[in-house]
Amino acid sequence: MTQGRTPTDEAVVLFDCLSQPSRLEAYRLLARYRPYGLAAGDIARLLAVQHNTMSTHLAYLERAGLVTSRREGRSIIYAALTAPLSGLLHTMLAELEPAAGGGEEVFPERAPRVETPSYNVLVVCSGNSARSIMAEAILNREGRGRFRAFSAGSRPRGRPHPQVVELLASLGYDTADLASKSWGAFGGKRAPVMDFIVTVCDEAAGEDCPAWPGHPLQVHWGIPDPLARDASSAEQRQALLEAYRRLSTRLTALVNLPLDQLDLAGLKRRLAAIGAMDGATPLALEQLVA
């Protein structure tokens, strides 16, 4: 609880803050991106709210204690704080619990099960040793069964970079099946049919790619190479963490797209907007004006 506020004051502040639709949507969006958060510009872009208006809403959320902010380079990153709201809701729900033996318990009808379509995604970079490997691991975990991710390279290095494997393992990923492989393996008739091809490095985006079976939708989400040759081991690890965060935000946005409600033109616009999120290469930004 914020110092000086009573529980009632706290409830009024939190509910008043979230009573405005854009602030509520911003908080819900940031809750999905915990713990890394999102850049202010990305929040405005994903919610289609003007940047200066969104800045006002984010300041309101921060004063209410619902978000925190930090500076990373030229960007301000906002992250959701769930403890204030979850504590308030826990207290209120506990007060609403019926007394023991105090009334008949009513069970709602079970909703009919609806089958959710699944999507295959191939993530491509030139070496298939870092960015595409991380993206494959992230999407297979965050996709919750709706997305099946693969990765490949135009000129594969032969194995994932050791620091990438170490980072993913430290974050709880199973790295046993991660491998560096050629994108040619996904161009044959026996290859799984892809719904999306996502390039994450500018080199691969500019190369002649195989003829993908099924004519998947292709999008470029270029982010800088985290494994600069002249960087120290510590600098590379920090760059890998930054690349991981950027990939995670993009893939979380993909997972949360209402794919069954978007027509082709709308889907292309949304995918291009995701590719233009914080840290995008100039080539990825060109999709917004293409």
N, C-alpha and C positions, 0 to 999 in steps of 0.2 A: 504494500500500500504506500502511496506517495505521502511523504511527511506532511502532517497538518490536515489530511483529509480523513473524514469519518468514512465508514463503509458505505453509508448512503451517498456521501459526496462522491466517492469513488465510482459508484454505480451510475450516478447521474452524468459524470464526466465521460465515462466510457460509452454509455448508450447514446449520449448526445453526439459524441464524435462519430460513432458508426451509423447514426441515423441519416447521414448524407450519403446518397448512392455511390458517388465516385470514391469517397473515403472507404466505404465498406468494400467496394470491389478492389481497391488498392491493397487493403489489409488482407483480403482473401487471397489475392495474387501473391503477396509477399509470404503468406503462410505456406504456400505451396513451394516456395523457393528457399525455405529454411534449410540449413543455417547460413547459406552464403549471401542471400539477398540479391537485389537487382539495382542497377544504376537508375538514377532518377529519370533519365531520358528514355530508358527501356520501359519503365512503368508507364510513362505517358504514351509511348508508342503502342504498347500492347493493349492499353485501355482506350486508345483513341481520344485522349484528353490533351488539350493544349499544355505545353511545358510549364508556362508560368502559373496556370491554374492548378496543375498537379503539384507544383512546388508548394503552393499555399496549403493544399490538402495534406501533403506529407509533413509540413511543419505542424499542422494541427494534430496529426496522429502522433508525432514525436512529443508534443507538449502533453498529450494525454497519457503518455507512457506506453503506447502500443507499438511503436517502432523505435529503432535506434539507427544512427547513421555513422558512417566513417568515410574518410576520404581515401581514395586509391588513385594516385596520379591526378588526372584532371577530372575524374568522376567522383560523385558522391553516391555511395552505395547505401541503400536502406534495407534493413532486415526486420522481420516481424518479431515482436516479443509476445509470447503467448501466455506467460504466467499471470499477468493481471486479469485478462479476460477469463482464462480457464479457472482461476481461483474464485472469481465472482460467480461464474456459472455453477461451479461445484457447490458453493454455499447456497445459492438460490434453489438448485435442484434438490439439495438435501432437505431444505425447508418444505419442499413440495411433496416429499415422500409421505405416503399415507401411513398412519399409525398402524402398528401390528394388529391384524384382525379387524381393521376399521374400514370395511367396505369391500365390495366385490371387485376382483381384479378383472379388467377387460383386456383381451388380447386382440390386437388388430389383425385383419385378414392378411395372409401372406400374399405379397405381390407376385404375379406370374413371372417366371424367369424369362428374361429376354437375352437371346444370344447376341453377343457383341462381336462384330467382325474383327479379324486380326489383319495386321499389315506387316509386310516384309520390307526392311530398310537396309540398303547397302551403303556403308560409309566408306568413302574413298579418299586417299591421299597418295602422294607419289611413293613414299617408302613403306607405308603400312607398318610403322613401328612405334608411333606415338599418338598423334591426334586421333586417327581413325580407330586405333586399338582402344583408346580410352572411351571414345564414343560408343563403340560396340558394347563394351562392358556396362557403361551407364545406361544405355537404352534397354538392354536386356534385363536390367534390374528395375529400372523405373517404369518400364513399359507394362508391367503387371500382367503379362500374358497377351496383351492386345498388340504388342509390337515384338517382332523377332528381328534382331539386328545381326548383321554380318559386316565384315570389313575386308578391304582389299587394297592393293596398291598398283600403280602403273609400272613401277620399278621396285618391287618389294625388297626390303633389306634382308629377308631370310628369317628374322626373328624379331619379336618386340624388343624395344630398348630396355635394358635391365632396370633403369630408373623408373620407367613407366610401370613395369611389373611390380617393382618394390612399392611404388606409390599406391597402386590399385590394391595390392595385398594389405597395405596398412589401413586402407579405408574399408576393408571387409569384403572385397571382391574375390571370387574364385577365379584364379588366373590360369588354371591348369590347361584349359582348352584354347587360350589365346594364341594365335599364330599369325605370322606375316605371310601373305599369299598374294598371287597375281589376280588382277581383276579379270583376266582371261578365263579363269575358272567359272565365272558367273555369266559368261556370254554364250555358253553352250545350251543345247536343247534340254539337257538333263539338269541344268542348274535350277534352283528355286526361282520362281517368278517374283520379281521385285515390284513393290508398289511405289517406292521412292528410292532415288539415287541421290546421295548427299555428298558433295565434295567439300572437304574441309581445308584444303590447301590450294593456293592459286595455281601452282604448277599442274596439278592433276586436272583442274578445271579447264586449262587451256590445251590439253592434249586430246588427240583423237581416241575416243573410247570405243569399246566393243559395241556391237549391236545388241542391246539388252532385250531379252525375250519379254514380251508383254507390254512394251512401250511404257515403262515407268515414268513418273513425273520426276524431272531432274531439277535440283536446286543447289546453289553454291553458298555455303556458310563458311567462308574463309576466315581463319584466325591465324595470327603469326606463328611461325615455327618456334616452339619452346626450347629446342635443342640447338641453340646457336653454338657454332664450333669453338668460338673464342671465349665462351663463358666458363666460369668455374663450376664445380659440381654443385655447390650451394646455390649459385645463381640459376643453374639449370633446374634444380628442384623447385625453386620459387617460381620459375617460369612454367614448369609443368603444373604446379598447383593453380596458377592463374589460367592456364589453358583448360585444366579440368573444370574450374568454376564456369568459364565461358561456355564450354560444351554442355555442362550440366544445365545451365539456364536455358540454352537453346532446346535441348532435348526434352526438358520438362515442359517447355512451351508447346512442343510438338505433341507430347502425350496428352496435353490438356486441350488441344484443338477439338472443336465439335465437327469432326470430319464428316459425319453423316448429314450435317446440315449445310455444308458449304458446296457451292457449285465450283466448277473448275477454275473460273476466273478469280473467285473469292479465295479459293485455296492457294492459288499462286501468289496472290497479294499477301496473304498471311504468312506463307513460307518465306517470301522475300523480306517481310518485316522482321521475322525471327532472325534471318541471316544478317540483318543490319544492327543487331543488338550490340551491347558494349564490347569493344575490342575487335570489331569487324575490320577486315582488310578493305582497301579502296575498291577492289574488284567486287567484293560482296555487296558493298554499298551501291554499286552501279545498278543492281537489280531493282532498286526502288524507283529508278527513273527510266528503266528499260521499257 
